[in-house]
């Protein structure tokens, strides 16, 4: 094993892992909140993230805006466009993490497409992200088969590597994705792009049970989660929910940064209340 690989295998637990341990001890479902950084400005995003953390978000996914966000639905696409028009860059998002770290200890995941990271350079990105206080990285368009160097560099700098598993993933591929992931395993609830939906796919519980055969990591379910009733149902299935488009839509509707922060916080309180009082996985397994 190379020295780099050895260092990668001894990465200390991040805020993500510590938070999920706390949630497991209390029998509480986690809430991962996705916010597009720079929408409508980086200063506004700072206010929104702080409000989200105060309202009960356990993990913040900071979306790095990208010009061709193929995995995202219209709501997040528009948010990326607004952020890019405002001049938001990957370097600016990392600076935002540094600013946030002075005010909150909430776990932060940088959610990006690979191109901005590649342009900055893997090593430079990992060094700067870790120094700023980020806890993990999710690269939407990176497959585990292509992620060997990425995983080693991120983990060497103490960053969790989070990968997406889809309903179409075979058992062999689920194991590959699970083995590449640290922090938590992110399961996409449905095929297609992001966006709020009214109902959950009937096959989702079986998908989560299948994934548990290959990992002891917490499992978070995202894509289409927007309602407290969905969170309640998932409380008996997953360890966390990821909410994105519903929060980004609140920001889009707001006319000021303060109103956006208030609207996001109110939505998170509703969802977190459902997470706390819904059917817990522990109760479901009794």
C-alpha positions, 0 to 999 in steps of 0.5 A: 500500500502506498503512503498516500493510501495508508494516510487515506485509510486512517482519516479521522472521523469528521463532523458528519460521522460524529453527528450521525453517531449522535443521531443514532444514540438519540434514535433521531432521523437526520436532515441534510439541507442542500443550498446552492452557494451564491444564490442570490449572493454568497453573503445571502448564502451565509445567512441562509446556512446559519439559519438552517443550522439553527433551525435543525439541519444536521448537515449542510450540502453547499452546492457549487454552481455549474454551467451544465448541471445535468443531474439537477432539475429546473429549480436548482438549475435556475439557482446555479444560473443566478449564482454564476451571474453573480460571480460565484466560483469554487474558490468563493464557495470555499471562502464561504465555508471558512467564514461559516466555520467561525460561526457554526459547527454544523457539518458541511459537504461541498456538492459539486460537479467534477469540472470546477474541482479539476480546474482548481486541481484535486490536491489544491482543492482538497487542501483548501477545502479542508483548511476552510473547515469542510467535512466532505465532498460529493461529486455528482458526475463522478463514478467510483470506478473513476474515483481512486485518486480523488478518494485518496486525496480527499481522505488524506486531507480528512474529507469524507467522500460521498457517492450516489446510489440509484434505484437502477444500481445492481447489487455489485454496483451498490457494493462498489458505491458503498465501499467508496463512500464515507460519512454516509451513503446517499441513495437517490429515491428515483431516476431522473433529475432533482425536484420536489415530488408529491409521493415516494416510489413504492420500491424505495424501502426495498432499495434501502434494505438492499443497500444495507447489506453492503454498508454500515454507513448511515443511509440518506435518501434524497431527490424529491423529498419536500414534505413532512409526511414523506420524512415521517414515512422515511423515518422507518426506512432511512437514517436521514433525508436530503432536502434540496429543491424545496429549500432552493424554491423558498430562496427563489421566492424570497425578495431579500436575504433575510426573508430567504433565511427565515423561509428556509428555517421555517421549512427546516423546522417543519421537516425536522419536527417530522424527523424527530416525531415520525416512525424511527428506524429503531422503533420500526425494527422492534 
